Amino acid sequence: MRILALQLKRIGDLVLTTPALRALRAAWPEAHLALGVMDGTAPLLGAIPTVQSGIVFGRGRGWRPWQQVLTGGWDLCLDFTGNDRSALATALSRARRRVTFESVRRRRLRALAYNEWSPSKVREVHTSRHYLDLAAQVVPDRAVADDLQPELVMPPNWRGEAVAEGDYALLHPGTARPEKYWLAERWGEVAAYLRDTCGLKTIFTSGPDTFERAHVQSIPGADLPGKSEIRQPKNLIELAGLVAGARLVISCDTAVVHLAAAFRIPQIALFGPTNPFHWRPMHDRAVVLSAAQPEAPLTQFEPRMKEAAMEHISTALVIRATNSLLALPR
């Protein structure tokens, strides 16, 4: 059996698709499972243990990915994306079963690519659950494990400049949306506590975006020889490697939240203008803080939750969460 899964969205979506891929592998252990992704997330393909091969879409890729889809001899195609590109790929797959979400039916031309539908609504469930629901649509008797924990395994050849020696805390202040940024001085205060009280080196990671890099460089004490440093990983697998080796990860709502969750690293996730119900880490070594409820970590989550400015999250709240996580056994 040959299965094609299409996840052409961003990093977080790809990581949160891994429970669904795991369910497909459990249902058909002998199948060839291929995963179609965009070039920006392609470095993670080698870290997804359930996948045998990848098809990479993006600028400059030419005809090659489309040819791979067209000639793949697929029995089953699951589209986790639901956009024009993934609908075209689904149609070209010529799989006997072509499955996506019911919401895609609203686009009549796009809907012609499919012949099966999942009723799951992304607004009503966690994103991992939404994607697992699509896998459940095709698994015989819907026999999927109720396991929403994302999963990545670092490939054996990943080691390089991403290696960091000793115990360190990884702090990732940047994200694609400026309103999700936490105050630079508060990042500096947390980093100083980690270094001076907890005895951890601090590593600040940054993407290539100019605004993000400037924000990280403005954090007091972000670059202190032997104690703190700023790194801009060359690619996504190097960032994942740094996350996987950390003693603690603190980040705002961005891809690093999902990378840390995939390795089950103790983590603090800061939310303000986005709803943690859909994107929060759900393992038992994660603390979710919301600017809308800044008195204590969140324990109750609902599909519709209040938003608030990130400045409402205090340094003291993050430090208390830090202490609780560092007290856990490794």
ROLUMTI-347309 format. One record per residue (C-alpha): residue number from 1; residue in three letters; x, y, z. Coordinates in Angstrom, 1 decimal, always signed. Example, Ala and Ser with C-alpha at 12.3 -4.5 7.8 and 13.67 -1.06 7.14 Angstrom:
BEGIN
<site 1, 'ALA', <+12.3, -4.5, +7.8>>
<site 2, 'SER', <+13.7, -1.1, +7.1>>
This chain:
BEGIN
<site 1, 'MET', <+0.0, +0.0, +0.0>>
<site 2, 'ARG', <+1.2, +3.5, -0.8>>
<site 3, 'ILE', <+0.0, +6.5, +1.2>>
<site 4, 'LEU', <+0.6, +10.2, +0.4>>
<site 5, 'ALA', <+0.0, +12.7, +3.2>>
<site 6, 'LEU', <+0.1, +16.5, +2.3>>
<site 7, 'GLN', <+1.0, +19.0, +4.9>>
<site 8, 'LEU', <+1.9, +22.2, +3.1>>
<site 9, 'LYS', <+1.4, +24.7, +6.0>>
<site 10, 'ARG', <+3.9, +26.0, +8.5>>
<site 11, 'ILE', <+6.3, +24.4, +11.0>>
<site 12, 'GLY', <+3.8, +24.1, +13.8>>
<site 13, 'ASP', <+1.2, +22.4, +11.6>>
<site 14, 'LEU', <+3.8, +19.9, +10.4>>
<site 15, 'VAL', <+4.9, +19.0, +13.9>>
<site 16, 'LEU', <+1.3, +18.7, +15.0>>
<site 17, 'THR', <+0.5, +16.3, +12.1>>
<site 18, 'THR', <+2.9, +13.7, +13.5>>
<site 19, 'PRO', <+0.3, +12.0, +15.7>>
<site 20, 'ALA', <-1.9, +11.5, +12.6>>
<site 21, 'LEU', <+1.1, +10.1, +10.7>>
<site 22, 'ARG', <+1.8, +7.8, +13.7>>
<site 23, 'ALA', <-1.8, +6.5, +13.5>>
<site 24, 'LEU', <-1.4, +5.8, +9.8>>
<site 25, 'ARG', <+1.8, +3.9, +10.4>>
<site 26, 'ALA', <+0.1, +1.8, +13.2>>
<site 27, 'ALA', <-2.8, +1.0, +11.0>>
<site 28, 'TRP', <-0.7, +0.0, +8.0>>
<site 29, 'PRO', <+2.8, -0.9, +9.3>>
<site 30, 'GLU', <+4.0, -2.3, +5.9>>
<site 31, 'ALA', <+2.8, +0.7, +3.9>>
<site 32, 'HIS', <+5.0, +3.2, +2.2>>
<site 33, 'LEU', <+4.1, +6.5, +3.7>>
<site 34, 'ALA', <+5.3, +9.7, +1.9>>
<site 35, 'LEU', <+4.9, +13.2, +3.2>>
<site 36, 'GLY', <+4.5, +16.3, +1.0>>
<site 37, 'VAL', <+5.8, +19.5, +2.6>>
<site 38, 'MET', <+6.9, +23.0, +1.7>>
<site 39, 'ASP', <+10.6, +23.8, +1.3>>
<site 40, 'GLY', <+10.6, +25.9, +4.5>>
<site 41, 'THR', <+9.7, +22.8, +6.6>>
<site 42, 'ALA', <+11.6, +20.2, +4.6>>
<site 43, 'PRO', <+14.6, +20.0, +6.9>>
<site 44, 'LEU', <+12.3, +18.3, +9.5>>
<site 45, 'LEU', <+11.5, +15.4, +7.1>>
<site 46, 'GLY', <+14.4, +13.3, +8.4>>
<site 47, 'ALA', <+13.2, +13.8, +12.0>>
<site 48, 'ILE', <+9.7, +12.3, +11.5>>
<site 49, 'PRO', <+10.2, +8.5, +12.2>>
<site 50, 'THR', <+7.0, +7.3, +10.6>>
<site 51, 'VAL', <+7.7, +8.6, +7.1>>
<site 52, 'GLN', <+9.7, +6.8, +4.4>>
<site 53, 'SER', <+10.0, +9.5, +1.8>>
<site 54, 'GLY', <+9.3, +13.2, +1.2>>
<site 55, 'ILE', <+8.1, +15.4, -1.6>>
<site 56, 'VAL', <+9.1, +19.0, -1.3>>
<site 57, 'PHE', <+7.1, +21.8, -2.9>>
<site 58, 'GLY', <+8.2, +25.4, -3.3>>
<site 59, 'ARG', <+9.8, +28.0, -5.5>>
<site 60, 'GLY', <+12.5, +26.7, -7.8>>
<site 61, 'ARG', <+11.3, +23.1, -7.4>>
<site 62, 'GLY', <+10.0, +23.0, -10.9>>
<site 63, 'TRP', <+8.1, +20.0, -12.2>>
<site 64, 'ARG', <+9.8, +17.5, -9.9>>
<site 65, 'PRO', <+7.4, +17.4, -7.0>>
<site 66, 'TRP', <+4.4, +17.2, -9.3>>
<site 67, 'GLN', <+6.0, +14.4, -11.2>>
<site 68, 'GLN', <+6.6, +12.5, -7.9>>
<site 69, 'VAL', <+2.9, +12.9, -7.1>>
<site 70, 'LEU', <+1.7, +11.9, -10.5>>
<site 71, 'THR', <+3.8, +8.8, -10.8>>
<site 72, 'GLY', <+3.6, +7.6, -7.2>>
<site 73, 'GLY', <+1.0, +4.9, -7.7>>
<site 74, 'TRP', <-0.9, +6.0, -4.5>>
<site 75, 'ASP', <-3.7, +4.1, -2.9>>
<site 76, 'LEU', <-4.6, +6.7, -0.4>>
<site 77, 'CYS', <-4.1, +10.5, -0.3>>
<site 78, 'LEU', <-4.8, +12.6, +2.8>>
<site 79, 'ASP', <-4.7, +16.3, +2.4>>
<site 80, 'PHE', <-4.1, +18.0, +5.8>>
<site 81, 'THR', <-3.8, +21.4, +4.1>>
<site 82, 'GLY', <-6.8, +22.2, +2.0>>
<site 83, 'ASN', <-5.4, +24.9, -0.2>>
<site 84, 'ASP', <-5.2, +25.2, -4.0>>
<site 85, 'ARG', <-1.8, +23.7, -4.2>>
<site 86, 'SER', <-2.6, +20.7, -2.1>>
<site 87, 'ALA', <-5.9, +20.1, -3.9>>
<site 88, 'LEU', <-4.1, +20.0, -7.2>>
<site 89, 'ALA', <-1.6, +17.5, -5.8>>
<site 90, 'THR', <-4.4, +15.4, -4.4>>
<site 91, 'ALA', <-6.1, +15.3, -7.9>>
<site 92, 'LEU', <-2.8, +14.4, -9.6>>
<site 93, 'SER', <-2.2, +11.6, -7.1>>
<site 94, 'ARG', <-5.1, +9.7, -8.7>>
<site 95, 'ALA', <-5.4, +7.8, -5.4>>
<site 96, 'ARG', <-8.5, +5.7, -5.1>>
<site 97, 'ARG', <-9.3, +7.4, -1.7>>
<site 98, 'ARG', <-8.7, +11.2, -1.6>>
<site 99, 'VAL', <-9.5, +12.6, +1.8>>
<site 100, 'THR', <-9.6, +16.1, +3.4>>
<site 101, 'PHE', <-11.8, +18.1, +5.8>>
<site 102, 'GLU', <-15.5, +18.9, +5.2>>
<site 103, 'SER', <-14.7, +22.7, +5.3>>
<site 104, 'VAL', <-13.0, +22.4, +1.9>>
<site 105, 'ARG', <-16.4, +21.6, +0.3>>
<site 106, 'ARG', <-17.2, +25.3, +0.4>>
<site 107, 'ARG', <-14.7, +25.8, -2.4>>
<site 108, 'ARG', <-16.5, +23.9, -5.2>>
<site 109, 'LEU', <-13.7, +23.8, -7.7>>
<site 110, 'ARG', <-11.2, +22.7, -5.0>>
<site 111, 'ALA', <-13.6, +20.1, -3.7>>
<site 112, 'LEU', <-13.6, +18.2, -7.0>>
<site 113, 'ALA', <-10.2, +16.7, -6.0>>
<site 114, 'TYR', <-11.6, +14.7, -3.1>>
<site 115, 'ASN', <-14.1, +11.8, -2.6>>
<site 116, 'GLU', <-14.0, +11.5, +1.2>>
<site 117, 'TRP', <-14.4, +14.1, +4.0>>
<site 118, 'SER', <-13.7, +14.4, +7.7>>
<site 119, 'PRO', <-16.3, +16.5, +9.7>>
<site 120, 'SER', <-13.6, +17.7, +12.2>>
<site 121, 'LYS', <-13.7, +21.5, +12.8>>
<site 122, 'VAL', <-10.4, +23.1, +13.6>>
<site 123, 'ARG', <-12.1, +25.9, +15.7>>
<site 124, 'GLU', <-13.5, +23.3, +18.1>>
<site 125, 'VAL', <-10.5, +21.1, +18.8>>
<site 126, 'HIS', <-6.8, +21.3, +19.4>>
<site 127, 'THR', <-4.9, +21.3, +16.1>>
<site 128, 'SER', <-3.3, +17.9, +16.8>>
<site 129, 'ARG', <-6.8, +16.5, +17.4>>
<site 130, 'HIS', <-8.0, +18.0, +14.1>>
<site 131, 'TYR', <-5.3, +16.3, +12.1>>
<site 132, 'LEU', <-5.7, +13.0, +14.0>>
<site 133, 'ASP', <-9.4, +13.2, +13.1>>
<site 134, 'LEU', <-8.5, +13.1, +9.4>>
<site 135, 'ALA', <-6.4, +10.0, +9.9>>
<site 136, 'ALA', <-9.3, +8.4, +11.9>>
<site 137, 'GLN', <-11.5, +9.0, +8.9>>
<site 138, 'VAL', <-9.5, +6.4, +6.9>>
<site 139, 'VAL', <-8.3, +3.9, +9.5>>
<site 140, 'PRO', <-10.4, +0.8, +9.6>>
<site 141, 'ASP', <-13.0, +1.0, +12.3>>
<site 142, 'ARG', <-11.5, +4.4, +13.3>>
<site 143, 'ALA', <-9.1, +2.4, +15.5>>
<site 144, 'VAL', <-6.6, +5.2, +16.3>>
<site 145, 'ALA', <-4.8, +5.6, +19.7>>
<site 146, 'ASP', <-5.9, +8.8, +21.5>>
<site 147, 'ASP', <-2.4, +10.1, +21.6>>
<site 148, 'LEU', <-1.9, +13.8, +20.6>>
<site 149, 'GLN', <+1.7, +14.0, +21.6>>
<site 150, 'PRO', <+3.8, +15.2, +18.6>>
<site 151, 'GLU', <+7.0, +13.2, +17.9>>
<site 152, 'LEU', <+10.3, +14.1, +16.4>>
<site 153, 'VAL', <+13.6, +12.0, +16.5>>
<site 154, 'MET', <+16.8, +13.7, +15.6>>
<site 155, 'PRO', <+18.5, +12.0, +12.6>>
<site 156, 'PRO', <+22.0, +10.6, +13.4>>
<site 157, 'ASN', <+23.8, +13.0, +11.1>>
<site 158, 'TRP', <+22.3, +16.2, +12.4>>
<site 159, 'ARG', <+25.2, +17.2, +14.7>>
<site 160, 'GLY', <+27.1, +20.3, +13.7>>
<site 161, 'GLU', <+27.2, +23.9, +14.8>>
<site 162, 'ALA', <+23.9, +23.3, +16.6>>
<site 163, 'VAL', <+25.7, +21.3, +19.4>>
<site 164, 'ALA', <+25.8, +23.2, +22.7>>
<site 165, 'GLU', <+27.8, +21.8, +25.6>>
<site 166, 'GLY', <+26.6, +21.6, +29.2>>
<site 167, 'ASP', <+23.3, +22.5, +30.7>>
<site 168, 'TYR', <+21.5, +25.4, +29.1>>
<site 169, 'ALA', <+18.2, +27.1, +28.8>>
<site 170, 'LEU', <+17.0, +28.0, +25.4>>
<site 171, 'LEU', <+15.0, +31.2, +25.0>>
<site 172, 'HIS', <+13.3, +32.0, +21.8>>
<site 173, 'PRO', <+11.7, +35.5, +21.9>>
<site 174, 'GLY', <+10.8, +35.9, +18.2>>
<site 175, 'THR', <+7.8, +35.0, +16.2>>
<site 176, 'ALA', <+6.1, +36.0, +12.9>>
<site 177, 'ARG', <+3.7, +38.5, +14.5>>
<site 178, 'PRO', <+5.1, +41.5, +16.5>>
<site 179, 'GLU', <+2.1, +41.6, +18.8>>
<site 180, 'LYS', <+3.2, +38.2, +20.2>>
<site 181, 'TYR', <+6.5, +39.6, +21.4>>
<site 182, 'TRP', <+7.2, +39.8, +25.1>>
<site 183, 'LEU', <+9.1, +42.8, +26.5>>
<site 184, 'ALA', <+12.9, +42.7, +25.9>>
<site 185, 'GLU', <+13.8, +43.7, +29.5>>
<site 186, 'ARG', <+11.7, +40.9, +30.9>>
<site 187, 'TRP', <+13.5, +38.4, +28.8>>
<site 188, 'GLY', <+16.7, +39.8, +30.2>>
<site 189, 'GLU', <+15.5, +39.5, +33.8>>
<site 190, 'VAL', <+14.5, +35.8, +33.2>>
<site 191, 'ALA', <+17.8, +35.1, +31.6>>
<site 192, 'ALA', <+19.7, +36.7, +34.5>>
<site 193, 'TYR', <+17.7, +34.5, +37.0>>
<site 194, 'LEU', <+18.5, +31.4, +35.0>>
<site 195, 'ARG', <+22.2, +32.2, +34.9>>
<site 196, 'ASP', <+22.8, +33.6, +38.4>>
<site 197, 'THR', <+20.3, +31.6, +40.5>>
<site 198, 'CYS', <+19.8, +28.4, +38.5>>
<site 199, 'GLY', <+23.3, +28.1, +37.1>>
<site 200, 'LEU', <+22.2, +27.6, +33.5>>
<site 201, 'LYS', <+23.8, +29.1, +30.5>>
<site 202, 'THR', <+21.3, +30.9, +28.3>>
<site 203, 'ILE', <+21.1, +30.5, +24.6>>
<site 204, 'PHE', <+18.8, +32.9, +22.7>>
<site 205, 'THR', <+17.8, +31.7, +19.2>>
<site 206, 'SER', <+16.5, +33.9, +16.4>>
<site 207, 'GLY', <+15.3, +33.5, +12.9>>
<site 208, 'PRO', <+16.6, +35.5, +9.9>>
<site 209, 'ASP', <+13.9, +38.2, +10.1>>
<site 210, 'THR', <+15.5, +41.6, +10.6>>
<site 211, 'PHE', <+12.9, +42.7, +13.2>>
<site 212, 'GLU', <+13.3, +39.5, +15.1>>
<site 213, 'ARG', <+17.1, +39.7, +15.2>>
<site 214, 'ALA', <+16.9, +43.3, +16.4>>
<site 215, 'HIS', <+14.5, +42.3, +19.2>>
<site 216, 'VAL', <+16.8, +39.6, +20.4>>
<site 217, 'GLN', <+19.9, +41.8, +20.3>>
<site 218, 'SER', <+18.0, +44.4, +22.4>>
<site 219, 'ILE', <+17.6, +42.0, +25.3>>
<site 220, 'PRO', <+19.9, +43.0, +28.2>>
<site 221, 'GLY', <+22.6, +40.4, +28.7>>
<site 222, 'ALA', <+21.6, +38.3, +25.7>>
<site 223, 'ASP', <+25.3, +38.0, +24.7>>
<site 224, 'LEU', <+27.7, +37.5, +27.6>>
<site 225, 'PRO', <+30.9, +35.6, +27.0>>
<site 226, 'GLY', <+30.7, +32.2, +28.6>>
<site 227, 'LYS', <+27.2, +32.8, +30.1>>
<site 228, 'SER', <+24.8, +33.8, +27.3>>
<site 229, 'GLU', <+24.9, +33.8, +23.6>>
<site 230, 'ILE', <+22.7, +34.5, +20.6>>
<site 231, 'ARG', <+22.4, +31.9, +17.8>>
<site 232, 'GLN', <+20.7, +32.0, +14.5>>
<site 233, 'PRO', <+20.6, +28.3, +13.4>>
<site 234, 'LYS', <+21.3, +27.8, +9.7>>
<site 235, 'ASN', <+18.3, +25.6, +9.2>>
<site 236, 'LEU', <+15.3, +24.1, +11.0>>
<site 237, 'ILE', <+17.0, +20.8, +11.9>>
<site 238, 'GLU', <+19.8, +22.8, +13.7>>
<site 239, 'LEU', <+17.1, +24.7, +15.7>>
<site 240, 'ALA', <+15.4, +21.4, +16.5>>
<site 241, 'GLY', <+18.8, +20.0, +17.7>>
<site 242, 'LEU', <+19.3, +23.0, +20.1>>
<site 243, 'VAL', <+15.8, +22.6, +21.4>>
<site 244, 'ALA', <+16.2, +18.8, +21.9>>
<site 245, 'GLY', <+19.4, +19.4, +24.0>>
<site 246, 'ALA', <+18.0, +22.1, +26.3>>
<site 247, 'ARG', <+17.3, +21.7, +30.0>>
<site 248, 'LEU', <+14.4, +24.2, +29.7>>
<site 249, 'VAL', <+12.8, +26.0, +26.7>>
<site 250, 'ILE', <+10.9, +29.4, +27.1>>
<site 251, 'SER', <+9.2, +30.9, +24.1>>
<site 252, 'CYS', <+6.3, +32.9, +22.9>>
<site 253, 'ASP', <+3.6, +31.2, +20.7>>
<site 254, 'THR', <+5.8, +30.1, +17.7>>
<site 255, 'ALA', <+7.3, +27.0, +16.1>>
<site 256, 'VAL', <+9.7, +26.4, +19.1>>
<site 257, 'VAL', <+6.6, +25.6, +21.2>>
<site 258, 'HIS', <+5.9, +22.6, +19.0>>
<site 259, 'LEU', <+9.5, +21.5, +18.7>>
<site 260, 'ALA', <+10.0, +21.5, +22.4>>
<site 261, 'ALA', <+6.7, +19.5, +22.8>>
<site 262, 'ALA', <+7.8, +17.0, +20.2>>
<site 263, 'PHE', <+10.9, +16.2, +22.3>>
<site 264, 'ARG', <+9.0, +16.6, +25.6>>
<site 265, 'ILE', <+11.5, +19.2, +26.9>>
<site 266, 'PRO', <+10.4, +21.1, +30.0>>
<site 267, 'GLN', <+8.9, +24.3, +28.5>>
<site 268, 'ILE', <+7.1, +27.5, +29.2>>
<site 269, 'ALA', <+4.9, +28.8, +26.4>>
<site 270, 'LEU', <+3.7, +32.5, +26.5>>
<site 271, 'PHE', <+0.4, +33.3, +24.9>>
<site 272, 'GLY', <-1.2, +36.8, +24.5>>
<site 273, 'PRO', <-3.2, +37.5, +21.3>>
<site 274, 'THR', <-3.6, +33.9, +20.3>>
<site 275, 'ASN', <-5.7, +31.2, +21.8>>
<site 276, 'PRO', <-3.7, +28.4, +23.6>>
<site 277, 'PHE', <-6.6, +26.0, +23.2>>
<site 278, 'HIS', <-5.6, +25.3, +19.6>>
<site 279, 'TRP', <-1.8, +25.4, +19.8>>
<site 280, 'ARG', <-0.7, +24.7, +23.4>>
<site 281, 'PRO', <+1.8, +22.0, +24.3>>
<site 282, 'MET', <-0.1, +19.2, +26.1>>
<site 283, 'HIS', <+2.6, +17.1, +27.8>>
<site 284, 'ASP', <+3.1, +17.0, +31.5>>
<site 285, 'ARG', <+6.4, +19.0, +31.4>>
<site 286, 'ALA', <+4.8, +22.1, +29.9>>
<site 287, 'VAL', <+3.5, +25.3, +31.5>>
<site 288, 'VAL', <+1.2, +27.5, +29.5>>
<site 289, 'LEU', <+1.0, +31.2, +30.6>>
<site 290, 'SER', <-1.6, +33.6, +29.2>>
<site 291, 'ALA', <-1.6, +37.3, +29.3>>
<site 292, 'ALA', <-5.4, +37.2, +29.7>>
<site 293, 'GLN', <-5.0, +35.3, +33.0>>
<site 294, 'PRO', <-1.7, +36.4, +34.4>>
<site 295, 'GLU', <-2.1, +35.3, +38.0>>
<site 296, 'ALA', <-1.1, +31.7, +37.5>>
<site 297, 'PRO', <-0.5, +29.0, +34.7>>
<site 298, 'LEU', <-3.5, +28.0, +32.7>>
<site 299, 'THR', <-5.2, +24.7, +33.6>>
<site 300, 'GLN', <-8.5, +25.1, +31.7>>
<site 301, 'PHE', <-8.8, +25.6, +28.0>>
<site 302, 'GLU', <-11.7, +26.5, +25.8>>
<site 303, 'PRO', <-12.3, +27.0, +22.1>>
<site 304, 'ARG', <-13.0, +30.7, +22.7>>
<site 305, 'MET', <-10.7, +32.4, +25.2>>
<site 306, 'LYS', <-9.8, +36.0, +25.9>>
<site 307, 'GLU', <-6.9, +37.8, +24.4>>
<site 308, 'ALA', <-4.6, +40.3, +26.1>>
<site 309, 'ALA', <-1.3, +42.2, +25.5>>
<site 310, 'MET', <+1.8, +40.3, +26.2>>
<site 311, 'GLU', <+3.0, +42.9, +28.7>>
<site 312, 'HIS', <+0.5, +41.5, +31.2>>
<site 313, 'ILE', <+2.7, +38.5, +31.7>>
<site 314, 'SER', <+5.1, +39.3, +34.6>>
<site 315, 'THR', <+8.7, +38.3, +35.1>>
<site 316, 'ALA', <+7.7, +36.8, +38.5>>
<site 317, 'LEU', <+5.2, +34.5, +36.9>>
<site 318, 'VAL', <+7.7, +33.1, +34.4>>
<site 319, 'ILE', <+10.3, +32.6, +37.2>>
<site 320, 'ARG', <+7.8, +30.7, +39.3>>
<site 321, 'ALA', <+7.1, +28.5, +36.4>>
<site 322, 'THR', <+10.8, +28.0, +35.8>>
<site 323, 'ASN', <+11.3, +26.9, +39.3>>
<site 324, 'SER', <+8.5, +24.3, +39.1>>
<site 325, 'LEU', <+9.9, +22.8, +35.9>>
<site 326, 'LEU', <+13.6, +22.7, +37.0>>
<site 327, 'ALA', <+12.4, +20.8, +40.1>>
<site 328, 'LEU', <+11.2, +17.9, +37.9>>
<site 329, 'PRO', <+13.4, +14.9, +37.4>>
<site 330, 'ARG', <+15.2, +14.8, +34.1>>
